[in-house]
């Protein structure tokens, strides 16, 4: 059985975080927040790794907006940094 520390170390591996970044960016390559993350990719992934390893990672504030297709509903979108952590 895997321990929590072992799971965190696997999640925080740079190779895993890079793979998670590619999944999170798929279909969103031209979004400004993806471009910013990509330009600072090494710094961002190392910071995420650091935060996860020390168990100090905190999710960011969600962005809320409405869409009207097919009916009006509220969407809450996680910050891109969190979208990288989700698949990791």
C-alpha positions as CSV (number, residue, x, y, z in Angstrom):
1,X,0.0,0.0,0.0
2,X,1.3,3.4,-0.9
3,X,1.9,5.9,1.8
4,X,0.8,9.5,1.7
5,X,4.4,10.7,1.5
6,X,5.1,8.4,-1.4
7,X,2.1,9.6,-3.3
8,X,3.1,13.3,-2.7
9,X,6.6,12.6,-3.9
10,X,5.2,11.0,-7.1
11,X,2.9,13.9,-7.7
12,X,5.6,16.4,-7.2
13,X,8.1,14.8,-9.6
14,X,9.0,17.4,-12.3
15,X,8.4,14.9,-15.1
16,X,4.9,14.3,-13.7
17,X,4.2,18.0,-13.3
18,X,5.4,18.7,-16.9
19,X,3.0,15.9,-18.2
20,X,0.2,17.5,-16.2
21,X,1.0,20.9,-17.7
22,X,0.7,19.5,-21.2
23,X,-2.7,18.0,-20.3
24,X,-3.9,21.2,-18.7
25,X,-2.8,23.3,-21.7
26,X,-4.3,21.0,-24.3
27,X,-6.8,23.0,-26.4
28,X,-5.9,26.2,-24.6
29,X,-2.5,27.0,-26.1
30,X,-3.4,30.5,-27.2
31,X,-4.9,31.6,-23.9
32,X,-2.8,34.4,-22.2
33,X,-2.6,32.6,-18.9
34,X,-1.2,29.5,-20.6
35,X,1.3,31.6,-22.5
36,X,2.4,33.2,-19.2
37,X,2.8,29.8,-17.6
38,X,4.7,28.5,-20.6
39,X,7.1,31.4,-20.7
40,X,7.9,30.8,-17.1
41,X,7.5,27.0,-17.3
42,X,10.6,25.9,-15.4
43,X,10.1,28.5,-12.6
44,X,6.4,27.6,-12.3
45,X,6.9,23.9,-12.2
46,X,9.8,24.1,-9.7
47,X,7.6,26.4,-7.5
48,X,4.7,23.9,-7.7
49,X,7.1,21.1,-6.9
50,X,8.4,23.0,-3.9
51,X,4.9,23.8,-2.6
52,X,3.7,20.2,-3.0
53,X,6.8,18.6,-1.4
54,X,6.4,20.9,1.6
55,X,2.7,20.4,1.6
56,X,2.1,24.1,1.6
57,X,0.3,24.2,-1.8
58,X,-2.9,26.2,-1.6
59,X,-5.5,26.3,-4.4
60,X,-6.1,29.7,-5.9
61,X,-9.3,31.7,-6.2
62,X,-11.8,30.4,-8.8
63,X,-13.0,32.7,-11.6
64,X,-16.8,32.8,-11.8
65,X,-18.7,33.6,-15.0
66,X,-22.0,32.8,-16.7
67,X,-22.6,31.1,-20.0
68,X,-25.9,31.1,-21.7
69,X,-25.7,28.0,-24.0
70,X,-28.0,26.0,-23.8
71,X,-29.2,27.7,-20.7
72,X,-27.8,30.3,-18.3
73,X,-25.5,28.7,-15.7
74,X,-22.7,29.7,-13.5
75,X,-19.2,28.4,-14.3
76,X,-16.4,28.4,-11.7
77,X,-13.0,28.0,-13.3
78,X,-9.8,27.1,-11.4
79,X,-6.7,29.1,-12.0
80,X,-4.3,27.6,-14.5
81,X,-1.8,26.7,-11.8
82,X,-4.5,24.6,-10.2
83,X,-5.4,23.0,-13.5
84,X,-1.8,21.7,-13.7
85,X,-2.0,20.2,-10.2
86,X,-5.4,18.5,-10.9
87,X,-4.2,15.8,-13.4
88,X,-0.9,15.4,-11.4
